[in-house]
Structures are given as structure tokens and as C-alpha cells.
Amino acid sequence: MKVLLLENVHPVAAETFRRNGFEVEVRPGSLSEEDLVEALPGVSVLGIRSNTKVTQAVLDAAPDLRAIGCFCIGTNQVDLAHATKLGLGVFNAPFSNTRSVVELVIGEILALARRLPEKTQRMHDGVWDKSAKGAYETRGRTLGIVGYGNIGTQLSNMAEAIGLRVAFYDTADRLAHGNAQRMGSLDELLEESDFVSIHVDGRPGNAGLFGPEQFARMKPGSVFINASRGMVVDDVALREHILSGHLSGAAIDVFPIEPKAQGDLFESPLRGLDNVILTPHVGGSTGEAQEEIGTFVSGKLTAYLASGATALSVNLPSVAPAPREGSYRMALLHRNVPGVLASINRTLAEAGANVVGQSLATLGELGYVVTDTDVPMSAETLASLRHVAEAVHLETWSEDAPE
């Protein structure tokens, strides 16, 4: 099987795939929809980061594709509904770069409080501007965290360690860490916070979460940070509030439109502003994070292709089957309705196959069952299983497949 890795996925991923017998092709940048359609015939596994868009058209043009690895946190760049309809497993790395993102945000808070971006630029311009104007310590100030998930909670812990008071807002019911205070509304958080840091996911409902109204609600002189998703923030509105002096600074790592390749022109209304840090989507771009992501996602993909394991898949029910130990394995993704398991087992019994192991789980409208039998299933039996009324996708492993 062939693997295509895009966008400078860490080399450890390619090493993992090659060690498990895959042919690997590596390309440094992302691909357009048209180029991706041309590249995918013969590819079993596609590995991407955040810039490659895997649309329905791409998926329909990739008959050999079996799985997609998002070597990042988000998966909104993939048409998950259509991938699931086609029976493709999609995996990501929800935890691997958390520490790296948090350290970047903490560094930005400290830098913006001391107005280091403009101080540095003036020194490079040959201007000695030794002044305490607009600079302050962060100790005792309030950090407002919007989105209190994996990154938000770790940021909360680290912020308290350097003396910041922490408030947070999340639409989900989250347990407060340390002395963090939960706010009843986003408006309440904005009015209380000296720094506001966004850590929400890329679901469509978060698009445009921060616009003119939200910036107007923030405290005069406060700082805004976004290291989550570019589509969350209206950058034009942010520019206006910085130019007016209502906000004293900002740090932005993600943008609504980002260049596709290294060295491409970057355009943004936030360029050229004092006390604004602009970084090229590098929140998780540390050697440690990228290596961990490469190891984690490639490990999940190889396990899925070798055994049908779907633990931590973002779109399939989570099943962790036992090692095969000489048995013959079949994995069936199906619609979650009563009677499917009985139909599968009846078909196997009629074929004279004894079930020696079975693992199953459901997720919403989907069910997933991995079945081991003592004899190989004939082509006729597999055809019968594929034509089970509720079947979505069937995979099989013979005695020669890796365990």
C-alpha cells in the first residue's frame, strides 16, 4: 500500500510507515483540489496538516484511499461526513502539540505586556526608545480563556503559575483547574479580562465568533490572542480596534486565508501594526510536538490498516480488537440499527465459520464490528456480508496480513 504525506509532516511518520511495509511519497507543501485528485489514484493513506482541503470531489476521485491522517489537532479540512459514508477512517492528534501552543501563548502574553514587538522593531530601525510607557507586569492581571479544552486548561495552569488570575468561558460543562473562575457568558469574560486568548475548534458554528461587537466589549487597553482557527476572528475589526487604541496589542497565529507553501506572499489587514505579533501558524510547530504528532498519527493509521483498530478515530466508533493470533478477520462498518450483528453471525454460521472473537461499538448512526473466524471467508460469504442491507464498508485481513 502507498502513503502520500503532504505539508512537511515530521519524518518519523514516513519512517513508521516504511517500517510497516508501506511505500511512502513525501511532498513539502499542500495541494489544490485539482492536484490532489491527480495525486491520489493508487494511494491508500493520505497524511495532511491544516492547509490541504479534502473535499467530497477529492474523496470521490480516490477509489484506493482507505484512511486519512490529520497530523494536527483539527479535522475541519476534511469532509468527514463523506469520508465516513465511504468507510474511510480519519485520525488526528488531539493532544500532541498542546504544550507547544500553550508556551507560545504565554510568551506572547509576556511580550505584549512589555510591548516587545515594537521595541524590537525600533531597535532594528536604529531607534533607541528606552521607555516604560505602556509596559506592565502580568502578575495579578486577568487572563480570559475562551474554550476550556485540552489547550485551554493547560494554559490555565501555566498562567496561574506566573501570577495571572484566570477566568474562562466554554459552552460545555468544564471543570475549573486551580483557582480559575468560570464565567456565565462570553460578554462577562470580555469585560473582566486584561488578556483574551481563544482556544475553540473549527466547527462551523464558531465561524465569526469574534467580530466588532466582541472587540468593543473588551476592556480598554486589553490584549487579544488567537492561536485556534483563523475563521473565528474578523481581522478587519481587530485592526480597527487596535488602531483606535481600544486594544493595546494582539498576537495572531492563524488566519482566514493562509499561504499554501513556504515563502508564498502573506497578506493580512494586521500587517504593519504596533504591538501586534503575527506568526505563520506555528503554535504546534516545535520539534517535540511535530515528532509526537508524527509518531501518534502514523501509529493509529498503521494499527487501523493492520487490524481494524479505530481507537481515537474522529469519525468511526472506537473499537480496540485483540490481536488476531492466526484467525481470519473482517471489519464491517454499518448503519446502527437492530439486527445487523445477528445477520452477520447468521451468514458466517451458514458458511461454516466459527466466530472466535468479536469487538463492536456504535457512534450515533454508525456501528462497527470486528469479527475473527477460525476459517477464511469465501468470496461468496464476503459478497453476502457486503450486501447486508445496512452495510457501509467491509475490510478483511487474511492469514498473511500483519497482526
Solvent accessible surface area in square Angstrom, and as a share of the most:
residue,aa,sasa,rsa
1,M,102,0.45
2,K,50,0.21
3,V,0,0.00
4,L,0,0.00
5,L,2,0.01
6,L,0,0.00
7,E,18,0.08
8,N,88,0.45
9,V,11,0.06
10,H,49,0.22
11,P,85,0.54
12,V,28,0.16
13,A,0,0.00
14,A,6,0.05
15,E,93,0.42
16,T,13,0.07
17,F,0,0.00
18,R,130,0.47
19,R,174,0.64
20,N,77,0.40
21,G,65,0.62
22,F,21,0.09
23,E,112,0.50
24,V,21,0.12
25,E,51,0.23
26,V,78,0.45
27,R,77,0.28
28,P,97,0.61
29,G,20,0.19
30,S,15,0.10
31,L,24,0.12
32,S,46,0.30
33,E,82,0.37
34,E,125,0.56
35,D,64,0.33
36,L,0,0.00
37,V,48,0.27
38,E,123,0.55
39,A,15,0.11
40,L,0,0.00
41,P,80,0.50
42,G,42,0.40
43,V,0,0.00
44,S,10,0.06
45,V,0,0.00
46,L,0,0.00
47,G,0,0.00
48,I,0,0.00
49,R,53,0.19
50,S,40,0.26
51,N,31,0.16
52,T,0,0.00
53,K,101,0.43
54,V,1,0.01
55,T,45,0.26
56,Q,94,0.42
57,A,54,0.42
58,V,0,0.00
59,L,3,0.02
60,D,84,0.44
61,A,32,0.25
62,A,6,0.05
63,P,115,0.72
64,D,64,0.33
65,L,9,0.04
66,R,55,0.20
67,A,0,0.00
68,I,0,0.00
69,G,0,0.00
70,C,0,0.00
71,F,2,0.01
72,C,18,0.11
73,I,46,0.23
74,G,12,0.12
75,T,20,0.12
76,N,83,0.43
77,Q,11,0.05
78,V,9,0.05
79,D,48,0.25
80,L,51,0.25
81,A,83,0.64
82,H,21,0.09
83,A,0,0.00
84,T,19,0.11
85,K,141,0.60
86,L,66,0.33
87,G,3,0.03
88,L,10,0.05
89,G,0,0.00
90,V,0,0.00
91,F,2,0.01
92,N,12,0.06
93,A,0,0.00
94,P,29,0.18
95,F,109,0.46
96,S,23,0.15
97,N,13,0.07
98,T,8,0.05
99,R,134,0.49
100,S,15,0.09
101,V,6,0.04
102,V,0,0.00
103,E,87,0.39
104,L,45,0.23
105,V,0,0.00
106,I,15,0.08
107,G,37,0.35
108,E,7,0.03
109,I,0,0.00
110,L,79,0.39
111,A,18,0.14
112,L,2,0.01
113,A,1,0.00
114,R,137,0.50
115,R,47,0.17
116,L,85,0.42
117,P,31,0.19
118,E,16,0.07
119,K,41,0.17
120,T,71,0.41
121,Q,101,0.45
122,R,81,0.30
123,M,105,0.47
124,H,148,0.66
125,D,94,0.48
126,G,70,0.67
127,V,77,0.44
128,W,186,0.65
129,D,44,0.23
130,K,172,0.73
131,S,54,0.35
132,A,84,0.65
133,K,173,0.73
134,G,43,0.42
135,A,32,0.24
136,Y,45,0.17
137,E,110,0.49
138,T,11,0.06
139,R,176,0.64
140,G,60,0.57
141,R,88,0.32
142,T,9,0.05
143,L,0,0.00
144,G,0,0.00
145,I,0,0.00
146,V,4,0.03
147,G,7,0.07
148,Y,1,0.00
149,G,22,0.21
150,N,73,0.37
151,I,24,0.12
152,G,0,0.00
153,T,21,0.12
154,Q,57,0.25
155,L,0,0.00
156,S,0,0.00
157,N,69,0.36
158,M,35,0.16
159,A,0,0.00
160,E,45,0.20
161,A,86,0.67
162,I,63,0.32
163,G,31,0.30
164,L,6,0.03
165,R,99,0.36
166,V,1,0.01
167,A,0,0.00
168,F,0,0.00
169,Y,50,0.19
170,D,16,0.08
171,T,125,0.73
172,A,42,0.32
173,D,140,0.73
174,R,102,0.37
175,L,152,0.75
176,A,41,0.32
177,H,67,0.30
178,G,70,0.67
179,N,135,0.69
180,A,10,0.08
181,Q,86,0.38
182,R,96,0.35
183,M,5,0.02
184,G,70,0.68
185,S,46,0.29
186,L,25,0.12
187,D,46,0.24
188,E,73,0.33
189,L,0,0.00
190,L,0,0.00
191,E,82,0.37
192,E,80,0.36
193,S,0,0.00
194,D,19,0.10
195,F,0,0.00
196,V,0,0.00
197,S,0,0.00
198,I,0,0.00
199,H,20,0.09
200,V,25,0.15
201,D,56,0.29
202,G,9,0.08
203,R,146,0.53
204,P,123,0.78
205,G,68,0.66
206,N,23,0.12
207,A,59,0.46
208,G,51,0.49
209,L,50,0.25
210,F,0,0.00
211,G,8,0.08
212,P,79,0.50
213,E,110,0.49
214,Q,36,0.16
215,F,0,0.00
216,A,61,0.47
217,R,103,0.38
218,M,3,0.01
219,K,65,0.27
220,P,113,0.71
221,G,34,0.33
222,S,3,0.02
223,V,0,0.00
224,F,0,0.00
225,I,1,0.00
226,N,1,0.01
227,A,14,0.11
228,S,8,0.05
229,R,45,0.16
230,G,9,0.09
231,M,60,0.27
232,V,0,0.00
233,V,7,0.04
234,D,55,0.28
235,D,11,0.06
236,V,85,0.49
237,A,2,0.02
238,L,0,0.00
239,R,80,0.29
240,E,97,0.43
241,H,30,0.14
242,I,19,0.10
243,L,109,0.54
244,S,84,0.54
245,G,51,0.49
246,H,44,0.20
247,L,2,0.01
248,S,28,0.18
249,G,0,0.00
250,A,0,0.00
251,A,1,0.01
252,I,0,0.00
253,D,3,0.01
254,V,4,0.02
255,F,15,0.06
256,P,78,0.49
257,I,148,0.75
258,E,38,0.17
259,P,45,0.28
260,K,102,0.43
261,A,49,0.38
262,Q,177,0.79
263,G,81,0.78
264,D,72,0.37
265,L,134,0.67
266,F,54,0.22
267,E,113,0.51
268,S,19,0.12
269,P,50,0.31
270,L,0,0.00
271,R,117,0.43
272,G,85,0.81
273,L,22,0.11
274,D,79,0.41
275,N,1,0.01
276,V,17,0.10
277,I,34,0.17
278,L,53,0.26
279,T,25,0.15
280,P,109,0.68
281,H,67,0.30
282,V,51,0.29
283,G,4,0.04
284,G,10,0.09
285,S,48,0.31
286,T,52,0.30
287,G,53,0.51
288,E,137,0.61
289,A,3,0.03
290,Q,24,0.11
291,E,87,0.39
292,E,83,0.37
293,I,2,0.01
294,G,0,0.00
295,T,66,0.39
296,F,46,0.19
297,V,0,0.00
298,S,0,0.00
299,G,31,0.30
300,K,50,0.21
301,L,0,0.00
302,T,15,0.09
303,A,41,0.32
304,Y,14,0.05
305,L,7,0.03
306,A,20,0.16
307,S,21,0.14
308,G,0,0.00
309,A,19,0.15
310,T,0,0.00
311,A,31,0.24
312,L,81,0.40
313,S,16,0.10
314,V,51,0.29
315,N,12,0.06
316,L,4,0.02
317,P,1,0.01
318,S,71,0.46
319,V,5,0.03
320,A,82,0.63
321,P,22,0.14
322,A,69,0.53
323,P,97,0.61
324,R,8,0.03
325,E,145,0.65
326,G,52,0.50
327,S,9,0.06
328,Y,38,0.15
329,R,2,0.01
330,M,0,0.00
331,A,3,0.02
332,L,0,0.00
333,L,5,0.02
334,H,17,0.07
335,R,108,0.39
336,N,62,0.32
337,V,65,0.37
338,P,136,0.86
339,G,49,0.47
340,V,5,0.03
341,L,62,0.31
342,A,57,0.45
343,S,26,0.17
344,I,0,0.00
345,N,49,0.25
346,R,138,0.50
347,T,26,0.15
348,L,1,0.00
349,A,70,0.54
350,E,137,0.61
351,A,51,0.40
352,G,59,0.57
353,A,8,0.06
354,N,91,0.46
355,V,51,0.29
356,V,84,0.48
357,G,27,0.26
358,Q,59,0.26
359,S,33,0.21
360,L,95,0.47
361,A,28,0.22
362,T,80,0.47
363,L,92,0.46
364,G,64,0.62
365,E,151,0.68
366,L,26,0.13
367,G,0,0.00
368,Y,8,0.03
369,V,1,0.00
370,V,3,0.01
371,T,0,0.00
372,D,12,0.06
373,T,0,0.00
374,D,70,0.36
375,V,59,0.34
376,P,84,0.53
377,M,26,0.12
378,S,53,0.34
379,A,79,0.61
380,E,128,0.57
381,T,9,0.05
382,L,28,0.14
383,A,43,0.33
384,S,56,0.36
385,L,0,0.00
386,R,124,0.45
387,H,151,0.67
388,V,20,0.11
389,A,84,0.65
390,E,44,0.20
391,A,20,0.16
392,V,40,0.23
393,H,57,0.26
394,L,13,0.06
395,E,30,0.13
396,T,55,0.32
397,W,17,0.06
398,S,53,0.35
399,E,99,0.44
400,D,123,0.64
401,A,23,0.18
402,P,88,0.55
403,E,118,0.53
